Amino acid sequence: MTNPASSNTAAPDHPRVRLHWLAVAFFIVAPLLMLFGGLTVAGTTRATFDLAETPTMVGAVLFLVGLAMLMVACVLVGVRSAAQQQLDLLLDARRR
């Protein structure tokens, strides 16, 4: 009644391309910067005093930096995916 270990549960024998730590950090930090930047802009745009211009610009810069970090992280994920596909193709070609 015992079945031998299935070969389908074995780990794949080809290496995986790992996502760079910088992309992971960007995915964590970018939404925080976008949130705080957006809240800063939303809180200071209706201010009537003259010094409200500086916090509004700081909030806009925080939001745009967060957006840029999110875009860079998405590009890094795409590059990792393309590199993994190319590695799989090369390893399959070498086996044949």
SVG drawing of the C-alpha trace seen along z (x, -y; Angstrom):
<svg xmlns="http://www.w3.org/2000/svg" viewBox="-8 -85 32 87">
<polyline fill="none" stroke="black" stroke-width="0.4" points="0.0,0.0 3.0,-2.3 3.7,-4.3 7.3,-5.2 8.2,-8.9 6.8,-10.8 9.3,-12.5 6.8,-15.3 7.5,-16.7 11.2,-17.1 12.6,-20.6 13.4,-21.7 17.0,-21.0 17.5,-24.4 18.6,-27.4 16.3,-30.3 17.1,-34.0 16.4,-35.8 14.9,-39.2 17.4,-41.9 17.1,-43.2 16.8,-46.7 13.6,-45.9 12.2,-44.4 13.2,-47.5 11.6,-49.8 8.3,-47.8 8.3,-48.4 9.3,-52.1 7.5,-53.4 3.9,-53.1 5.0,-54.7 6.5,-57.7 3.5,-58.0 1.1,-57.9 3.0,-60.5 3.6,-62.7 0.0,-62.6 -1.2,-63.3 1.2,-66.3 0.0,-67.7 -3.6,-67.2 -3.1,-68.8 -1.3,-71.9 -3.0,-72.8 -5.9,-74.7 -3.7,-76.6 -3.9,-80.4 -0.6,-81.4 2.4,-82.1 4.6,-79.4 2.3,-76.6 4.1,-76.5 7.2,-74.7 5.4,-71.7 3.3,-71.3 6.4,-71.1 8.0,-68.6 4.9,-66.5 4.8,-66.5 8.5,-65.5 7.9,-62.7 5.0,-61.4 6.9,-61.6 10.0,-59.9 7.8,-57.1 6.1,-56.8 9.6,-56.6 10.7,-53.9 7.6,-51.9 8.3,-52.1 11.9,-51.1 10.9,-48.1 8.4,-47.0 11.1,-47.3 13.5,-45.2 10.8,-42.5 10.4,-42.5 14.1,-42.2 14.3,-39.3 11.4,-37.5 13.1,-37.9 16.4,-36.7 14.7,-33.6 13.0,-32.8 16.3,-33.1 18.1,-30.9 15.4,-28.3 15.7,-28.3 19.5,-28.0 19.4,-25.2 16.8,-23.3 18.9,-23.8 22.0,-22.4 20.1,-19.3 19.2,-18.4"/>
</svg>
